[in-house]
């Protein structure tokens, strides 16, 4: 019985290592990838004045 407990704890340790290693890599890489995505997003200049938006705003008036 004691040997089985040792095997279970060893098995659980190896499972934890198998999950923790990719998670650590993801945590290390994610901020850099997110920063790159944020840089690539163009800044919005607001609502453009087009015929389509004018028609919508006229139809939305009360």
C-alpha positions in Angstrom: 0.0 0.0 0.0 2.8 2.4 0.8 4.3 1.7 -2.6 1.0 2.6 -4.3 0.9 6.0 -2.5 4.4 6.7 -3.7 3.4 5.9 -7.3 0.4 8.0 -7.1 2.3 11.0 -5.7 5.0 10.5 -8.4 2.3 10.3 -11.1 0.6 13.4 -9.8 3.9 15.3 -9.7 4.6 14.4 -13.3 1.1 15.4 -14.4 1.6 18.7 -12.6 5.0 19.3 -14.4 3.4 18.4 -17.8 0.7 21.1 -17.2 2.9 23.7 -15.6 5.6 23.8 -18.3 3.4 24.9 -21.2 1.5 27.3 -18.8 4.8 28.9 -17.9 5.7 29.4 -21.5 2.3 30.8 -22.3 2.6 33.3 -19.4 6.0 34.4 -20.6 5.0 34.8 -24.3 1.5 36.3 -23.9 2.4 39.8 -22.8 4.7 40.2 -25.8 2.1 38.9 -28.2 -0.6 41.1 -26.8 1.6 44.2 -27.0 2.2 43.4 -30.7 -1.5 43.1 -31.4 -2.3 46.3 -29.6 0.3 48.2 -31.6 -1.2 47.0 -34.9 -4.7 48.3 -34.2 -5.3 51.6 -35.9 -6.7 54.4 -33.8 -10.3 55.3 -34.5 -11.1 58.8 -35.6 -14.7 58.5 -34.6 -17.8 58.3 -36.8 -17.2 59.2 -40.4 -19.6 61.5 -42.1 -21.0 59.4 -45.0 -24.3 59.2 -46.7 -25.0 55.9 -44.9 -24.4 57.4 -41.4 -26.4 60.5 -42.2 -29.4 58.3 -43.2 -29.1 56.2 -40.1 -28.9 59.3 -37.8 -31.9 60.8 -39.5 -33.9 57.6 -39.1 -32.9 57.3 -35.4 -34.3 60.8 -34.4 -37.4 61.0 -32.3 
